[in-house]
Each structure stands twice: as C-alpha cells, then as structure tokens.
Amino acid sequence: MKDKTKGKPSKNKTIINQCKINDFKVMIKETLDAIGKVLDQRNLDLKTWGEKEQDEFYMIFGSKGERILDIDMPIRGVSDIHKITAREVMQDCIRRLTWIKNQLTLDSFVNLIYDPDNPSDSTNSTLSRAAGTPKTFAAFVKPSQQTDFKVYIGINFTGRINDRNVRTCGAVMGIDSRVATLCHELSHFEKNFVDPTSGGMGTLDYESDGSKPLPNQDNSSYEGHLAGADKLVRSGDKNVFNNAYNIERYFQIEV
C-alpha cells in the first residue's frame, strides 16, 4: 500500500510537520479506547436498524442492508461460498474487528514514525525498517498473521499534510481519524486458515479505477484509493464490502 492506511500532539502551530507525538503509547491507548466505543455504537446501529440507520448504511456503501452477497469462508485454503446479507456482513465485520482489538496490547503496535522533513527530530523512531517501507504512511499490517497481531504505525497516523503543506494533527474519531485508520488495517487480516469464523475480513485496497488489486501490487496513491472507493459506491458495486477504504467509512463517526 502506498499509504498503508492520528497521537498525542503537542501544539497546533501553523508550520510544516508541526504535529508531534510526545508519547506513542498514550496515543495508542487513546485510539484503542476510542475504537471500542465506535465498534459498540455501530453494533448497536445494526441491531436497531431503523430508517435512519438503513439510510446511512446505503449512503456509505451504495447498497441496501438486505442485499445478498457471496462471501468466501475458505477452510484450509478451499473456497466455501456463503450467501449473506450486506447488513450481516457488517455485523460479522464488527465481531471480527472487536475480536482482534481485544487481542491487541500496547506492544502490538510498532512505532515506525519518521518525519523525512525533520530527520533528526527526537520523536522519530530508531527502529530499522524493512526494505521497501515508504518513508511516510499511516499504518500497515501483515494480513496473513493469525496470532500475535502487529500494527505498524507511521507518521500519517498523527495527521496528514494538507493542501497548505501543513501536517495538521488528526482526530481520534471521525473522517480520516486514527480509529477509522485502525479499522481499515484490522479488516485486512485474513480469515483464520483452519476456522474461517475467526480472524479478520481479508479486505484489500482496491485501485483508483475500482478494480481489484493484483497480488502484492499497489498502483494507486492515497487519493487514488479514495477515488476508487467513491466509484464502487456510485456504481453499487458489491466489492465495497471487500475494499478496506470503503469499510473504514462505516467507522468514521464520533461517539
């Protein structure tokens, strides 16, 4: 992922890359506390399922909750297709994300925060990076992990550079927030190889034209991925429920 999809900031100064992390673990704890609240709220929304909740679901996904989807629940690598409603898919999504979230500790998060515009900054991580790791990103995971889940955190988790070339501190909840980013990444974890009822959703990052990415390839920018997610919604494509950039939008709320 080009921006493998925000931090206890210090001060909000209008200078480039001003949003700094004073305490990585404080940032992560705050995010974990907040994601629990967001998941609980969305679980309640799907149970309540009144007109308001149904309309919001349709606005986010471009599909109604009763739409029937073919969901693969492979057992030991053998495909096993189940027909499930879109609403049930998201209920299952919340169950999976909650299960993974409950496995995470502060040590599950790897600090790879690095500010290329301030390479000597004391808040930069000193951990070595794997070859090919981009200098700036929000977060990424290794989807095939089945236990001991790890989430790798980059500087964009603290906030992105805006159109005025200023890295503003990001929100904990809401649009492009730390919670939404974490939901995005946790959805990438694959279903358990032996028991597909556990594990993550196994979502992908669809390309800017709305197409499914080729294995181990990412040919779109962050903005391109967002455009691809928009296209899937406009066309009513069922793959919105397999695209992490669409899944995270359901969790871009404040509670």
Sequence and secondary structure as in RCSB ss.txt:
>XXXX:A:sequence
MKDKTKGKPSKNKTIINQCKINDFKVMIKETLDAIGKVLDQRNLDLKTWGEKEQDEFYMIFGSKGERILDIDMPI
RGVSDIHKITAREVMQDCIRRLTWIKNQLTLDSFVNLIYDPDNPSDSTNSTLSRAAGTPKTFAAFVKPSQQTDFK
VYIGINFTGRINDRNVRTCGAVMGIDSRVATLCHELSHFEKNFVDPTSGGMGTLDYESDGSKPLPNQDNSSYEGH
LAGADKLVRSGDKNVFNNAYNIERYFQIEV
>XXXX:A:secstr
 TT     B    SSTT   BS HHHHHHHHHHHHHHHHHHHHHHHHH  HHHHHHHHHHHSS TT EEEEE  B
TTB  EEEEEHHHHHHHHHHHHHHHHHH  GGGEEE    TTSTT TTS  S   TT  SS SEE  TT  SS  
EEE GGGT  B TTS B    SSSTT HHHHHHHHHHHS B SS TTSB    B   TTS    TT     HHHH
HHHHHHHHHTT GGGGTBHHHHGGGG    
